[in-house]
Amino acid sequence: MKKHNIYKLSAMAAMLLLAVMSYAQSSSSGYFLEGYNQRYQLNPAFAPESSLFFAIPFLSNTQVDAQSNVGMANFLYESKSKPEMLTTFMSSDVDAKDFLDALPDAAQIRAGVNMDLLSVGFGSTNWYTMLNMKLRNTEKVSLPKELFSFMKAGLSKGDYLIENANVTSISYIEYSASHSHRIGDNLTIGGSLKVLQGLAYANLNINEIDAKLNEDKWIVRSNGMLRASVPGAKYKLKDDNTLDGFDKYEFEMPSSFGVAFDLGAEYDFKDLVDGLKVSASITDLGFMNWGKTTTFETDKNRYVEFAGFKDYDVTGNDNDAVIDKVRDDFEEMIKLYRTGDVESEDIGLDATFRMGVEYAIPYVDWLSFGELFTYQTGLYPYAESRTSICMSPCSWFDVTGNLALSSMGTSMGLLINLHPAGFNFFLAVDRLDADFNKQFIPLHDFGLNFSLGFNLALGEKRND
């Protein structure tokens, strides 16, 4: 295969990963910038600075997020037997120890797109109300190192116990009403009520794969379940009632709904320490009721024969056949039997906790420092500490730079915010840490989180 064909294969894999994965609501870099209108999504106690706010549909706030602790260089190598060509980690050219030593304990990928569709806000000095319609997609992938070790093993001796492989996908429309209210001179509180309309949900969770070598074949027992609620999806089944992918898709109105709440507060300690503010919030505290969830389960008491993973050397001529073979091998090893439909199922959302401390330098009102702590719940929790320097050299321009330490690594962020009378434009990068090849495919662990938006900000500024 020519090199551009292997890049085509890589690009297909990368697009599949990036198309199915997000966890943030707005840019964390803008948490401490009063001129950044979208920060109410991080803490409902915050509010836009103008008395009247309109979002430009589809342009107001679009955020793209992708983070991974692996890249394509973990799985593609230069072929030793065929110089100037690439091959996969499954090739005999690639040493198993070198391949596995470069992998983390679990390959994790999380990414996605959040987009404000419609927004309007209005208020005065002491209160503010926001109405918002938003498209959200949240998906995560986690694959343990033992799975790749087993794939590479061929028919080597030994037993394997592979635990906790998971792929989760959730897409929904969010309708929210937020209100912020100032109490006295120091305290501001806020809350949001969100009504959710589910679009699609799928969760594949493999608790355990027990593989034992039996002469020239493996015998494999799996314990796992696939739950899916995709309106209009028709599933293809084999003769033994096991899943064989999608058959077709027919449009149906979504029948899944949920509810969530945001709560937040900010306290100004100006009476004790001039310039000191402390804030906290919890967002996405709620659940989704998914209608007509189809379930597929493995037979956890049955061992099946499996010939093993082999013939994945993509220096050949047919990369489509390689993709098909990977899929067929997994279907042979993990047989998912359709077990029926559930009328409805409640799934909790991953809530996010935030706490911020900001200190503005006395007599230098355009300069402040902030520390934001973030923690998101879920099967694979996310934690982050972000230190920011915020500067507002004039009434219509803000900029902040920050450094974040998180469970996905270290990153630097930047936000530029323009907000003269009449409109607001911002460009934010919470993380940009990636080593790309010419085809724009990340080669190693990477993090990409950027957002931009254009809004109309009318009326007087509330704090003037």
Secondary structure, DSSP 4 states (H G I P E B T S, - for coil): --HHHHHHHHHHHHHHHHHT----SS-GGGTT-TT-GGGGGT-TT---SEEEEEEPTTTS-EEEEEEES--GGGTEEE-SSSTT-EEETTSTTS-HHHHHHTS-SEEEEEEEEEEEEEEEEEE-SSEEEEEEEEEEEEEEEEEEHHHHHHHHHTT-SS-EEEEEEEEEEEEEEEEEEEEEEEETTTEEEEEEEEEEEEEEEEEEEEEEEEEEEETTEEEEEEEEEEEEE-TTEEEEE-TTSBEEEEEEE------EEEEEEEEEEEEE-TTTSTTEEEEEEEEEEEEEEEEEEEEEE--TT--EEE--S----TTSS-HHHHHHHHHHHHHHHS--EEEEEEEEEEEE---EEEEEEEEEPTT-TTEEEEEEEEEE-SSS-EEEEEEEEEEEEETTEEEEEEEEEETTEEEEEEEEEE--TEEEEEEEEEEEE--B-TTS-B-SSEEEEEEEEEEEEEEEETT-
